[in-house]
Each structure stands twice: as structure tokens, then as C-alpha cells.
Amino acid sequence: MAHHKSAIKRIRQSRKRKIYNRGNKKTMREAIKAVRTATTVSAAQEALKAAFSILDRVAARGVIKKNNAANKKSRLAKAVKKFEATA
């Protein structure tokens, strides 16, 4: 256990940040899953739009890195395009 005031504060901050990050990551994963499990093309496109927004927001807040968000967006767009072609 930490003994210095600054270390104790840092533990408090990291706990708070962990809860914040966990919530944001859950929202992000749910948005991605919604795109992947969409049953119609229009639903997939709507879910993709929402997922892009969430990924941009999460990246801007520093929960994930910008390149990570860009890679996820690219893969999702590719999956939706493939879904459109098959449907």
C-alpha cells in the first residue's frame, strides 16, 4: 500500500479512470457488435454510422489510440461493404 500523499492520490485517480475507461470500452464494444450482428443492410449502415461516432469519441477521450480507432473503423466498413455485396 502507498505511504505518500501523492501516491495515495494517484491510486484514487487511477481507480476513477479505470471505471471511466471500462464504461467507454463497453459502449464501444456494444456498438461494434451491433454492426456485426445487423440483419439488414440499412440497419448495418445505421449501426456503422453510430459506431464511427462512438469510436471517434472514445479515441478523442484517450481511451484508445487514434490509430486503433481508425483500424476498427476500417474493418467495420469493410465488413458492411461485404455484407452489402452479398445481400
C-alpha positions, -999 to +999 in steps of 0.1 A: +000+000+000+012+035-008+025+057+020+030+091+003+001+115-002+008+118-039+008+080-043-025+077-024-040+103-047-026+086-078-043+053-067-076+072-062-073+088-097-064+055-114-094+038-099-117+066-111-101+065-146-104+027-147-141+028-142-144+056-168-124+037-193-142+004-187-176+021-194-164+037-226-148+004-238-181-014-231-201+012-251-175+008-279-177-030-280-215-029-280-215-005-310-191-028-329-212-058-321-244-040-333-227-035-367-215-071-369-249-086-359-271-064-381-296-084-401-304-059-429-282-036-450-299-004-438-296-015-401-259-022-407-253+012-422-271+029-393-251+009-368-219+017-387-226+054-385-232+052-347-201+031-342-180+056-361-192+083-339-185+063-307-151+052-319-141+088-327-154+100-293-135+072-274-103+080-293-106+117-286-110+110-249-079+089-249-095+056-240-080+040-272-054+054-296-064+072-328-048+045-350-067+018-331-099+036-337-091+040-374-082+003-377-115-007-361-135+017-383-118+004-414-125-032-406-162-024-398-166-005-431-151-034-449-174-059-432-205-038-440-194-034-476-190-072-479-225-076-463-240-052-489-224-072-517-238-105-505-273-091-497 
